[in-house]
């Protein structure tokens, strides 16, 4: 059973912003735009956490 960090998926949007999401993507890479509305609600913009565009 997955828990903690293993539950996190990292995706980018078309503008290059990075999001960390608690979704089960089964190892498939997706862009933010490809996520369902429910999946998008489970994502956080990494740039808002770190406070810079590139870290």
C-alpha positions as CSV (number, residue, x, y, z in Angstrom):
1,X,0.0,0.0,0.0
2,X,1.3,3.4,-1.0
3,X,1.6,6.2,1.6
4,X,3.3,9.5,2.1
5,X,5.6,10.6,-0.7
6,X,4.6,7.7,-2.9
7,X,1.1,9.2,-3.3
8,X,2.4,12.4,-4.8
9,X,2.4,13.0,-8.6
10,X,4.3,15.9,-10.2
11,X,2.7,17.5,-13.3
12,X,3.4,20.7,-15.3
13,X,0.9,22.9,-17.1
14,X,1.3,24.4,-20.6
15,X,3.1,27.5,-19.1
16,X,5.7,25.4,-17.2
17,X,4.3,25.7,-13.7
18,X,4.8,22.7,-11.6
19,X,2.1,21.1,-9.4
20,X,2.2,18.4,-6.8
21,X,-0.9,16.3,-6.7
22,X,-2.3,13.5,-4.5
23,X,-3.6,11.4,-7.3
24,X,-2.9,7.9,-8.4
25,X,-1.5,8.2,-11.9
26,X,-0.2,4.6,-12.1
27,X,3.1,5.9,-13.4
28,X,1.5,7.7,-16.4
29,X,2.7,11.2,-17.0
30,X,0.0,13.8,-17.5
31,X,-0.1,17.5,-18.0
32,X,-2.2,19.6,-15.6
33,X,-4.6,20.3,-18.4
34,X,-5.3,16.6,-18.9
35,X,-6.3,16.1,-15.2
36,X,-10.0,15.9,-14.3
37,X,-11.5,18.7,-12.3
38,X,-11.5,16.4,-9.2
39,X,-7.8,15.7,-9.7
40,X,-7.0,19.4,-10.2
41,X,-8.6,20.1,-6.8
42,X,-6.1,17.7,-5.2
43,X,-3.1,19.7,-6.6
44,X,-1.0,22.5,-5.2
45,X,1.1,24.9,-7.3
46,X,4.7,24.3,-6.1
47,X,5.6,27.9,-7.0
48,X,3.2,29.2,-4.4
49,X,4.8,27.0,-1.7
50,X,8.4,27.9,-2.6
51,X,7.6,31.5,-3.6
52,X,9.7,31.5,-6.8
53,X,9.2,30.5,-10.4
54,X,12.3,28.3,-10.4
55,X,13.9,26.6,-7.4
